């Protein structure tokens, strides 16, 4: 039973922690890109492309956490079965 | 969803009548459809080539020119040889990402089989061209790195990072597209039903974002593939 409790906590906390860090990191990346664009509007096109690619890299780390979420979630039991074992 | 099965099941598509083994599923059939459609568009665009293009030929030439310029900007002067591969990667992956949004089709890149196949293609291709350019032993030894006395430490690290590249490529593409599809699916399941019979499509707002994500992921895949080619041709980590 503790196994399922720990699994449920892991399933619930995994992605949000990744999203927290990714939010901070993407904010920094976007802020740096915007500052560069404000200083030099001629380079805006290239800066925008680089910013998009950087954001995609950071987001892919969150996607790894999301994959782990799917893998762990498939190991969780169904509510009906758990209720049956608990009631007994 | 009161079943404890994995969320990784594949929805059906209109091409389910094509007999394929279950581990391939509809994804391979949809990828064949994408290949046939892209080949047909390319053939129709280049059937009667004119000096001053117009219509479909104009559009195709714009796309190819843009991708050629992009590849050459990443790889350098020899980018011409790799433009077909990088451009094919970009267009193919983007269309495969986008076709999942059409009701009745499945994104082939939402299956790990497809993305690993693409990543392995890039992996084998970069190392083949690197070995052909530099010779086998010299190419292997370029992983050693600059301070030669740090070789026992740097060599395994570089080797593992080389092996981690196809893994990261495939998992990044798969996770992004599969996650977007699951998001749309879950939002559609959670859609409220107005007055008991009018479903409100809450997932509609994610369609445009999903298209954007598909474009960005195709771009990131191609940029990384081009960067790996550039690194292999130059003979050093760049």
HADDOCK unambig.tbl for C-alpha pairs under 7 A between the chains (distance, minus, plus):
assign (segid A and resid 53 and name CA) (segid B and resid 220 and name CA) 6.15 0.50 0.50
assign (segid A and resid 60 and name CA) (segid B and resid 172 and name CA) 5.32 0.50 0.50
assign (segid A and resid 63 and name CA) (segid B and resid 172 and name CA) 6.77 0.50 0.50
assign (segid A and resid 63 and name CA) (segid B and resid 175 and name CA) 5.36 0.50 0.50
assign (segid A and resid 63 and name CA) (segid B and resid 176 and name CA) 6.19 0.50 0.50
assign (segid A and resid 64 and name CA) (segid B and resid 175 and name CA) 6.84 0.50 0.50
assign (segid A and resid 67 and name CA) (segid B and resid 175 and name CA) 6.39 0.50 0.50
assign (segid A and resid 70 and name CA) (segid B and resid 7 and name CA) 6.70 0.50 0.50
assign (segid A and resid 74 and name CA) (segid B and resid 4 and name CA) 6.49 0.50 0.50
assign (segid A and resid 74 and name CA) (segid B and resid 5 and name CA) 5.89 0.50 0.50
assign (segid A and resid 74 and name CA) (segid B and resid 6 and name CA) 4.32 0.50 0.50
assign (segid A and resid 74 and name CA) (segid B and resid 7 and name CA) 6.54 0.50 0.50
assign (segid A and resid 76 and name CA) (segid B and resid 4 and name CA) 6.58 0.50 0.50
assign (segid A and resid 77 and name CA) (segid B and resid 4 and name CA) 5.39 0.50 0.50
assign (segid A and resid 78 and name CA) (segid B and resid 2 and name CA) 6.17 0.50 0.50
assign (segid A and resid 78 and name CA) (segid B and resid 3 and name CA) 5.68 0.50 0.50
assign (segid A and resid 78 and name CA) (segid B and resid 4 and name CA) 4.72 0.50 0.50
